[in-house]
Every structure is written in C-alpha cells, then in structure tokens.
Amino acid sequence: MQANYGYSDGAGDWYVTVDTDACDGCGECVAVCPADLWELQADEFDPLSDDTVATIEEARRGDLRYACSPCKSPEGDGDGSARCAETCHVDAISFSW
C-alpha cells in the first residue's frame, strides 16, 4: 500500500510516500532524518497487519515542505534527494517534489 503523508497548497503538492508493502521497518530513515520526522509504528493504513513500518509523525505532516527542505534542497545543505530516501535499502520512500 502507498501511504501518503503531507498536504497540497497553492505552491504545490508536498507529499512523502511510503510503500508499506516494501518497508521492512528497519528504522534507518528514522536514524538519518535531521528533522526527526520519522517514527516506526504499526501500519495505520492496514489495520490487519502486525508489521512495523516507517511513518511521518502526525503532528509534523503539515510542515513537510519546510522540515524536509534543508535536506532535499540544493540551496540548503542537501543535494536534491532526501537522506531518508537515499538510505532506504528497499526503496520504500519517495517524494512528490
């Protein structure tokens, strides 16, 4: 299942997508995120699953554009690709921007 975290506004779509079928709950994304957005928890989109997957903390989902920018933006510290997505060995994380 594709779990989408984020929002849309006049400037665009700001979503992080986690492929919960691919995510193995290793926690590497949690460890490398400088904004502390990630957490491991039960898959909220599949209540029948006992698997632990990476999710974006609910309280932080509305500020992804700003929280992820320093890591993703070539103008910031990043190179245009987020550390969480680069670290994910199963390619379960993607961004809409």
N, C-alpha and C positions, 0 to 999 in steps of 0.2 A: 504494500500500500504506500502511496505517496502522501506523506504528512507535510502540509504547508504551514509555515509559521511566518507571520508578518502582516502586511497591510498594503493597500493601494491608496494613493492620494494624487493630487494634481500634478505632481512631479514624476509619477511613475508607479511601478509595482515593486515592492520591496519584500520579497519572499525568500526564505531559506526552505528548501525541500529536503526531507529525509526519506529515503526509500527504506521503510521499516522492515521490508522483507529481506533486504540486503544487510542492514545494520546488525552487527553481532554483539553490540553493547560493550565493546572493548574499552571505551572511555578515553581513547586518545584525543578525540576532539575536545573533550572537557579539559584535558590537561594543557592543551596548547592555546586555548582561547584567551587572549589578553583582556577581553571584556567580561569574562566569566558569565557568558550567556547560556552555556550548555549545562545540562544535567542528565543523569541516567535515571530512568523510571520505567514503570510498566507502560506498554504501548497504549496510549489513551484512545487511539483510533481503532484498536482491535481488542475489545474487552474480553474476548475469548482466549487471547494469547497470554501466556505467562512470561513471555520474553521481555527482557530489559533492553530498551533502545535509547538512543540519544534524542533529547528533545530540547527545545529552547524554553527557558524558564518563562512561565506565563506572564509574569509581571514585566518582562523585558521585550515581549514580542512587538510592542508598539514603537519601539525605538531602534529597530534593527538597522535602519538606514544610517543612523548616526553611530551606533555602537560598533558596527562592522566596518565603517569607512576607514578608520586608521589602519586596519589590517588589509583591506581589499584595495584601497585607492592608491594608484601610483603617485598621487600628490601627497599622500600621507606616508606612513612607514612601509606600506605594502607594495606589492608588485602587480596588483590587479587580481590576484587569486587568494582566497582566504586560507589561512593556516589549517582551519578545521577540515576543509575540503581536500587540501593537499595531503593531510595526514591520514585521512580515511583510506585504509587499505582495501576496502570493498567498494569504494566509490559511491557511497550511500548519500553523500551531501552535495547539493548543488544550489546555486543562487540564480535569481531571476534578473539580476542586474550586473 
